[in-house]
Amino acid sequence: MTTTTTYAAKIEDRSLGHLLYALMSGFPLLLLPVLLSLFINLSQRQAQGNALLVSHLRWQRHSNVIFIGLLVLGYWVPITWLSLSVYLFGIIWFCHRIIKGWLSLLDGLEV
């Protein structure tokens, strides 16, 4: 009987994490999915879930805020080639964070 309760305790609901990574991956759509993901993430901040989900929510929150910050920085840089470089770096970095986080969530690892 203890093996079934141990197994049931290890089953974790990761659907919120998958939903937020899916929204983050839709960033080319005028940043609306990223902002929606950030809003949902911030509303879940007080939720005391399992350590895995809390770790991924923090990872996603930091990724979203820094990505938006890089886009704002790229907008305010007056030199065109430098501005485009900041945009390109931000997009590549954000894609890396999405892929690394989502694969870690699929494997059941904290980030």
C-alpha positions as CSV (number, residue, x, y, z in Angstrom):
1,M,0.0,0.0,0.0
2,T,2.9,2.4,0.6
3,T,4.1,1.9,-2.9
4,T,0.9,3.2,-4.4
5,T,0.9,6.3,-2.1
6,T,4.5,6.9,-2.9
7,Y,3.8,6.6,-6.7
8,A,0.7,8.9,-6.3
9,A,2.9,11.5,-4.5
10,K,5.4,11.5,-7.4
11,I,2.7,12.3,-10.0
12,E,2.8,16.0,-10.4
13,D,0.6,18.3,-12.5
14,R,2.9,20.0,-15.0
15,S,0.1,21.3,-17.3
16,L,0.5,24.9,-16.2
17,G,4.2,24.8,-17.0
18,H,3.5,23.4,-20.4
19,L,0.8,26.0,-21.1
20,L,3.2,28.8,-20.2
21,Y,6.1,27.5,-22.3
22,A,3.6,27.1,-25.2
23,L,2.6,30.8,-24.8
24,M,6.2,31.9,-24.5
25,S,7.0,30.1,-27.8
26,G,4.4,32.2,-29.6
27,F,6.4,35.4,-29.1
28,P,6.5,36.4,-32.8
29,L,2.8,37.2,-32.5
30,L,3.3,40.8,-31.4
31,L,4.4,39.7,-27.9
32,L,0.8,39.1,-26.8
33,P,1.4,35.4,-25.8
34,V,4.5,36.5,-23.8
35,L,2.6,39.1,-21.9
36,L,-0.3,36.7,-21.3
37,S,2.2,34.1,-20.0
38,L,3.8,36.7,-17.7
39,F,0.4,37.7,-16.4
40,I,-0.6,34.1,-15.6
41,N,2.8,33.4,-14.1
42,L,2.6,36.4,-11.8
43,S,-0.9,35.4,-10.7
44,Q,0.5,32.0,-9.7
45,R,3.4,33.4,-7.8
46,Q,1.7,32.9,-4.4
47,A,0.6,29.4,-5.2
48,Q,2.5,26.9,-3.2
49,G,2.9,24.0,-5.6
50,N,5.6,21.4,-5.9
51,A,9.2,22.4,-6.1
52,L,9.4,21.5,-9.8
53,L,6.6,23.8,-10.9
54,V,7.8,26.6,-8.7
55,S,11.3,26.3,-10.2
56,H,9.9,26.6,-13.7
57,L,7.6,29.4,-12.9
58,R,10.5,31.4,-11.5
59,W,12.6,30.5,-14.7
60,Q,9.7,31.6,-17.0
61,R,9.1,34.8,-15.0
62,H,12.8,35.8,-15.2
63,S,12.9,34.9,-18.9
64,N,9.9,37.0,-19.8
65,V,11.0,40.0,-17.8
66,I,14.5,40.0,-19.2
67,F,13.3,39.4,-22.8
68,I,10.9,42.4,-22.6
69,G,13.8,44.4,-21.1
70,L,16.0,43.5,-24.0
71,L,13.4,44.5,-26.5
72,V,12.9,47.9,-24.8
73,L,16.7,48.3,-24.7
74,G,16.9,47.5,-28.4
75,Y,14.2,50.1,-29.1
76,W,16.0,52.9,-27.2
77,V,19.4,52.3,-28.7
78,P,19.9,55.0,-31.4
79,I,22.4,53.1,-33.6
80,T,20.5,50.8,-36.0
81,W,23.0,48.0,-36.3
82,L,23.4,47.9,-32.5
83,S,19.7,47.9,-32.0
84,L,19.3,45.0,-34.4
85,S,22.1,43.2,-32.6
86,V,20.3,43.5,-29.3
87,Y,17.1,42.3,-30.8
88,L,18.8,39.3,-32.4
89,F,20.6,38.4,-29.2
90,G,17.3,38.7,-27.2
91,I,15.5,36.4,-29.6
92,I,18.2,33.8,-29.6
93,W,18.6,33.9,-25.9
94,F,14.8,33.7,-25.3
95,C,14.5,30.7,-27.7
96,H,17.3,29.0,-25.8
97,R,15.5,29.6,-22.4
98,I,12.2,28.2,-23.8
99,I,13.8,25.1,-25.2
100,K,16.0,24.4,-22.2
101,G,13.2,25.0,-19.7
102,W,10.6,23.0,-21.6
103,L,12.9,20.0,-22.1
104,S,13.8,20.1,-18.4
105,L,10.1,20.1,-17.5
106,L,9.5,17.1,-19.8
107,D,12.4,15.3,-18.0
108,G,11.1,16.3,-14.6
109,L,14.1,18.3,-13.7
110,E,14.2,21.7,-12.0
111,V,15.9,24.6,-13.7
